[in-house]
Amino acid sequence: MLIVLYIFGAVLIVWGIYRMKTDDGLFGKNRKSKNIFNLLLMGEASGLGQFLSGIVCIIIGIIAFVLK
């Protein structure tokens, strides 16, 4: 069951990186500020939100493995 969490986390990280590189933001002059504004406005739908959620999934998987 933990393998599913790792795979889902990896998919979210890759998808988040792709979205951060390709999405246009409403505000901001550079890509970093546009991604931060997208995260604040759209939440998980932004590339940065997906990237951070993927990292959290993998961390939770590691913690669950250690506690098991």
C-alpha positions in Angstrom: 0.0 0.0 0.0 2.9 2.3 0.6 4.1 1.9 -2.9 0.9 3.6 -4.1 1.7 6.6 -1.9 5.2 6.8 -3.4 4.0 6.5 -7.0 1.2 9.1 -6.4 3.8 11.5 -4.8 6.2 11.0 -7.8 3.4 11.6 -10.3 2.3 14.8 -8.4 5.9 16.1 -8.4 6.4 15.5 -12.1 3.0 17.0 -13.0 3.7 20.0 -10.7 7.1 20.7 -12.4 5.4 20.5 -15.8 2.6 22.8 -14.7 5.0 25.3 -13.2 7.0 25.5 -16.4 4.0 25.8 -18.8 1.2 27.7 -17.0 0.8 31.4 -17.3 0.0 33.4 -14.2 -2.3 36.3 -13.7 0.1 38.4 -11.7 3.9 38.5 -11.4 6.8 39.4 -13.5 8.8 36.2 -13.4 7.9 32.5 -13.3 8.5 32.2 -9.5 6.1 35.0 -8.5 3.5 33.8 -11.0 3.6 30.3 -9.5 3.3 31.7 -5.9 0.3 33.8 -6.9 -1.3 30.8 -8.7 -0.8 28.8 -5.5 -2.5 31.5 -3.4 -5.4 31.9 -5.9 -6.0 28.4 -7.1 -4.5 26.3 -4.4 -3.9 22.7 -5.3 -4.7 23.3 -9.0 -1.5 25.2 -9.4 1.8 23.6 -10.3 3.5 24.6 -7.1 0.6 23.1 -5.1 0.9 19.8 -6.9 4.7 19.8 -6.5 4.4 20.5 -2.7 1.7 17.8 -2.3 3.9 15.3 -4.0 6.7 16.0 -1.6 4.3 15.7 1.3 3.0 12.3 0.0 6.5 10.9 -0.2 7.3 12.2 3.3 4.2 10.6 4.7 5.1 7.4 3.0 8.5 7.4 4.6 7.1 8.2 8.0 4.5 5.4 7.6 7.3 3.0 6.6 9.4 3.9 9.6 6.4 3.5 12.0 5.4 0.2 10.5 
